[in-house]
Amino acid sequence: MKRIMKFSIIPIVLIIMILLFYQFPKKIDIIRPAVSFNDNNPESLKNTSIHIAGTFNRPLFRQHVFKGSIIINGIEITEKYDTIDTEVLKRMNGINMGNLIYNNTQNATVLGIIWFDNNFRDIGILGVNTEANQKEAIYIVTGESYEEGLNNLKKMRDKYGSGFINFE
């Protein structure tokens, strides 16, 4: 009996250790079509793309973290500087929220807040456009048109709930 108990405890302890410490990494390397616009203004619409490459670590009992690069075509700081690890600050119904920060060698530059699903299919970013010396809100969202971008934002907001981008 002691022998059976001894041999059953070891696998159980190993399984618990794996569940506690394994990161459950998911490799990501995708380019998603996106649009950017200012404060719900369809006339400011620009077509762009979001290139995401890295690893999304999803440990069971700890904070999820994306380690890699998030490059938004046409936004200089994202193309020029390294993306700092994006820690998931809140998860709701399959939508993750974190800060999108870039290291520009002198200091960190916050582009904004990013919401994304576990597969990085739906992405919404509320950022601040500082490149034109204007501090205006900019929305960057997956989609190929203004309407598709708004529909993706609505779909994500419905899943995430309060605390999502206020775009209407």
Number of C-alpha atoms within 10 A of each C-alpha: 5 7 7 8 9 10 10 11 11 11 11 11 11 11 11 12 11 14 14 13 12 14 18 14 15 14 14 18 13 15 16 18 18 24 24 28 19 20 15 17 12 13 9 13 16 17 17 19 21 21 16 18 17 17 17 23 19 18 17 14 11 11 14 22 19 24 18 19 22 24 21 21 15 14 14 11 20 22 16 12 17 18 23 20 19 22 18 19 12 14 17 14 11 12 22 21 23 21 20 22 22 23 16 15 9 6 8 14 17 16 20 17 18 22 27 21 18 15 14 19 14 20 25 28 23 24 20 17 17 14 11 7 7 9 11 14 16 21 25 26 31 28 25 16 18 23 12 15 23 20 15 19 26 17 12 24 20 12 14 21 12 10 9 20 19 12 13 7
